[in-house]
Amino acid sequence: MLTFKALQRNKTLKYGVPMLLLVVGGSFGLREFTQIRYDAQKIRKKLDPTLEAKVNPQKQSVILEEEYQKMKDVNLEAWRNIRGPRPWEDSKEYQEQQRSRQGKAA
């Protein structure tokens, strides 16, 4: 029969069992903390949509027809693609070059 001293010398019982308890216990502990996070998100989503629209005007629903009318009013025929400066180019110098090219083209 194993004595108490023999159990104290056993490395599995001395190091392995506490490690296993820490891993399994930590898993259950973290589960509780993460559940709090998801419960808080559910409560936040239960806010009344009309009240939320008054509180946060950026989240108001966009009417598709209004956006379509805005896109119809945009003049795409006069649009030109202008290249911006590269990171290694001086932006002021490049802007002056662009203005001089536009002046010559016009």
C-alpha positions in Angstrom: 0.0 0.0 0.0 1.2 3.5 -0.8 2.2 5.7 2.0 1.8 9.4 2.3 5.5 10.0 1.6 5.3 7.9 -1.5 2.4 10.0 -2.7 4.3 13.2 -2.0 7.2 12.0 -4.2 5.0 11.1 -7.1 5.5 13.8 -9.7 2.2 13.1 -11.4 0.3 13.9 -8.3 2.6 16.8 -7.3 2.6 18.6 -10.7 0.2 17.0 -13.1 -3.0 17.0 -11.0 -2.8 20.7 -10.0 -2.1 21.6 -13.7 -5.1 19.6 -14.8 -7.3 21.2 -12.2 -6.1 24.7 -13.3 -6.8 24.0 -16.9 -10.3 22.5 -16.4 -11.2 25.0 -13.7 -10.0 27.9 -15.8 -12.1 26.8 -18.6 -15.3 26.8 -16.5 -14.3 30.2 -15.0 -13.8 31.8 -18.4 -17.1 30.4 -19.6 -18.9 32.5 -17.0 -17.0 35.7 -17.9 -17.6 35.2 -21.7 -21.3 34.6 -21.0 -21.6 38.0 -19.4 -20.3 39.6 -22.6 -23.0 37.9 -24.7 -25.7 38.7 -22.3 -24.8 42.4 -22.4 -24.9 42.3 -26.2 -28.4 40.8 -26.1 -29.7 43.5 -23.8 -28.2 46.2 -26.0 -29.9 44.8 -29.1 -33.3 44.8 -27.4 -33.4 48.6 -27.6 -36.6 49.9 -29.3 -35.8 50.8 -33.0 -37.7 54.1 -32.8 -35.9 55.1 -29.7 -32.5 54.1 -31.2 -33.2 56.2 -34.3 -33.8 59.2 -32.1 -30.7 58.5 -30.0 -28.3 57.6 -32.9 -29.2 59.4 -36.1 -26.4 57.8 -38.0 -28.1 54.4 -37.8 -31.3 55.6 -39.4 -32.4 53.5 -42.2 -31.6 54.9 -45.7 -34.4 55.0 -48.2 -33.2 53.3 -51.4 -35.2 55.7 -53.7 -33.5 58.8 -52.2 -30.1 57.3 -52.8 -31.0 56.4 -56.3 -32.1 60.0 -57.0 -28.8 61.3 -55.6 -26.9 58.9 -58.0 -29.0 60.0 -61.0 -28.1 63.7 -60.3 -24.3 63.0 -60.4 -22.8 64.0 -63.7 -20.5 61.1 -64.7 -19.6 62.5 -68.2 -17.4 65.3 -66.8 -15.6 63.0 -64.3 -11.9 62.5 -64.7 -9.6 60.1 -62.9 -6.6 62.1 -61.4 -3.7 60.2 -60.0 -2.6 61.2 -56.5 0.9 61.5 -55.4 3.0 58.5 -54.5 4.3 58.2 -50.9 7.8 59.1 -52.0 6.7 62.1 -54.0 6.3 65.6 -52.6 2.6 66.3 -52.6 2.9 70.1 -53.1 5.2 69.7 -56.1 2.9 67.1 -57.6 -0.2 69.3 -57.2 1.5 72.1 -59.0 2.4 69.8 -61.9 -1.2 68.6 -62.0 -2.5 72.2 -62.1 -0.1 73.2 -64.9 -1.2 70.2 -66.9 -4.9 71.0 -66.4 -4.2 74.6 -67.4 -2.6 73.5 -70.7 -5.4 71.0 -71.4 -8.1 73.5 -70.9 
